[in-house]
Amino acid sequence: MGVVQRNRVKVLGDPDGPVVMLAHGFGCDQSMWRLVIPRLTPRYRLVLFDYVGAGGSDLSAWSEERYSSLEGYARDVVEICEELDLRNVAFVGHSVSSMIGVLAARAAPDRIGALVMVTPSPCYIDQGDYHGGFTKEDIDELLASLDANYLGWSSVMAPVIMGNPERPELGDELTDSFCSTDPTMARVFAQTTFLSDNRDDLDQVDVPTLVVDCAHDAIAPPAVGAFVHDHIAGSRRVTLDANGHCPHLSHPDATADAVLDFLDRIR
């Protein structure tokens, strides 16, 4: 099976426009961008995909060896760019995909020309003066709970990640997305995500970068967004007046406004 089929790659929008790649986060797939897509398609060529192990990807292509590190997911991104011969791509990554984008840009600087990090976190665990939002014990407990009862864990964690309790349909959608993911593959992606530490990689980013965070986010609090911004030279930061970790679902217009303003500035 080719890369396009393996990652369920879809290309939308202006075929002659600058390329924007939209990358989903843990437990999600490309459908999570559907509310932002209409704002981007009139002017940009959009490339959407599912990481192997997520959504409609080819699950037979998954291996624990490859996908137990973020570099494995970054290889998906680079291989898609190579297959479609994409260059100067603006890579828009949600959550852990922000750091995957950093790794992909380093691996293929001729392919990735800009980064948009939506609610990024280079490290989820508090260490010294760095406040990632979780203690090591918190993460150990989270992963143990996921191991013991993935569906139960999903029903509890997804609404916390989504935030916006007054809009329970959002939490329900994320729960459904988590629950549709193979538990074994989800466990590996969760461990890879929550135990990663990419803080040292930020200083090496040398492409135009936008950091989009939310004023209230239980997974990546504003202090984390500030850290990312401070450690990427020349980056811009937009803090949305928003609640939760998935503003492309809960606040799609504000998210699209931030992305479009940034793209206008660098084009």
N, C-alpha and C positions, 0 to 999 in steps of 0.2 A: 504494500500500500504506500502511495506517495505521501509527501508531507502535507499537501493540501487536504487530502482525505483523512490522514492521521490526526490532524489538529482541527478538522472541520472548519477550514479557513473560508471566510466569506469576504467579498470585496464589494463595497457599496459606494454611492455618492458620485462625485464628479470624477470621471476617469482621467481627466487632465489636471486635476488639482493636486496640491501638495499632499503627501501621504501621512496619515495619522493612524497609528496602530493602537487599538484599545485592548488592554490586558486585564482580565478579571483577577479577583483575589481568591483566597482559600474557600473551598466549599461552594464556589459559584461557577458560572459559565458566561459566555458572551452575551446572553440574553439580559444580563443585569445592566447593560449599557443602553437598553432600548429607549429610555426616556431622554437620553442625551443625543442619541444618533440623529434625530430630525434637525437639530440645531447645527450639526456639522456637515451633513451630506450635501447641502447646496454649494459648498465651497471647497470641500476636501474629499480626497479619496480615502475611504475608511477601510481598514483591514481589521477584521475581527477573527478570533480563533478561540479554541478551548485547549488548555494545557492537556497533555496526555494524562488520563486519569479523571478528567472532568468532563461534564456535559456530554456532548455527542462525539467526543474523541474516540479513537480506536484504542480500546482498553487492552487489546492484545499487545500493543506496543509499549505498555508500561513495564518498568522493572524497578525494583526497590533500589538496586545499585545506582541507577541513574538519577532517580527522583528523591533520593535521600539527601540531596544537597541542592541549594538554589541554582548552582551552576547547571544542573540538569535541565531545569526549567528555562534558564537563559539560552541553553542550546536549542530548545524548541523555537524560541524567538528568532535566533540567528538563522536557523535552518529555514524558517518561513521567509525571512528576508532574502535569503539566497535563492530559494525556489522561485520567488516572484520577482527577483532582481530588484528589490527595493533599496533605495538609497535616500539619505537625508530624511529618515523617518522621524516624525515626532511621536515618541512612545509615551502613551498615557497609561500608567499603571495604577491600579487600585490596591492599597494595603501592601501585602507582601510583594506584589508585582512591581512596586516602586523600586525595591532593591533588586529584583530580577532585572529590571530595566537598566539599573546601574551596571550590573555584571554583563549584560548583553552589549551595552555601549562600549565597555572596556574590551570585550572580546571582538567586536566588529565595529570599530570607529567609523568605517566607511559606510556603514548601514544606518546607524542611529545618530541623528543630528540634533535632537533635543529631547528633554525629559519633562514630563508632567507627573508629579507624584501626588496622588490623591490619598490623603490620610496615611502617610508613610510611617514606618518605624524601622530603624536600623537594628534595634535591639529591644526586646520586650521586657527584659529583666533589669531591675535596679542594680547598679554596680557603682560603688563609690559615690561620686558626685552626680552620676548620671541616673536620671529617674525615668525608667522605661514604662512604669505603670504597674509592674508586677514584681513580686519577690520570686526567688527561685522555688520556694515552697509552693507559691501560687501556681506556677507553671507545672510543677511536678504533679500537683493535685489535679489540675486541669487535664493533663495527659492521662493520668490514671483513671479519671472518670470517663474519658473518651474510650479508653480501652475496655472498661467494664461494661459500658452500655452506650454505644455510639448514638442510637436513636434518642435515648433519654437525654444524653449530653446535648445533642443538637436542639432538642425542644427547649432546653434551659438556656443554652448559650446564645442561640441565634437572636432572640429578642434583646438580650443584653448588648450584643454587637450592633444590632440595628438601632437601638435607642428608640426614641419617639413612641413611648408606650401608649400615647393617645391615638396612635394609628396602628392598631394591632395587626392590620393586614400586611404591613411591611415586615414585621417579625415573622408572620406566618409564611410569607413568601421565602424568606431566607431559611427558615426551618425546613421547608419543603426542598429547597435547593441542597441543603446539607444532607438531608435524609436520602436524596436520590444519588448521592455519591457513594461508591463502593467503600465500605468501612475500612478495609485494609489499606487502600490507597489514600483515603482521608487521614488515617492515622499517621502514615509516613509524611504526608504533606503538612499536617499539623505539627509534628515534631520538628520537621525541617524549618517551618515558619517560626515557631515560638522559641526555639533554641538557637536561632541564627543570631549572629552578631556581625553586622556589616558596617559598623561605625567607622572603621579605618578606611573603608572603600569610598566614603563620601569625599574625602580630600582629593581623590583622584578624578572626580567628575570634572570634565572640561568642556561640556556642551551646555547651551542655555537650558536652564532648569527652573521650573515653577513648582513650589511646594504649596499644596492646598490642604489645609487642615480645618477642623471644626472646633468651635468654641467649647463644645461639650462632647467628649469622646472617651468612653470607658476603656477603649483598647489602645488608642494612640493619643494621649492627652496633649494639649497645646504645647507643653514644655518639650515634647518630642519633636513636634513640627518646628519649633524654634531651634532645637539642636541641629536638625537636618539643614535648615536654612543657614545657620551660622557656619556649618562645616562644608558647604558647597559654595565656592567662590563665585560671586556675581549672581547668585540665585535670587529669584523673587519669591515672596511668600504672600499668600492670601488666606486669611482666617475667616471662614464663613460663619455667619451668625446662625449656626446649625447645630443640631443634636444628633449624635450617633456617629458610626464609623463608615456609613455608606451614603454619602451625600448625593451620589449620582442617582440613587433611588429616592431618597427622602427629600432632597432639594436639587432636582435636576437642572432647573433654570439657573440657579446661582452657580452650580458647578460648570455648566456650559458657558456662562458668562465669563468666568475666570479663565477657562481654557481658551476660549476664542480671543479674549483680550491678549493673552500671552502669545498665541499663535500670530496674531496681527503684529505684535511688537517684533517678532523674530523673522518674519517673512519679508 
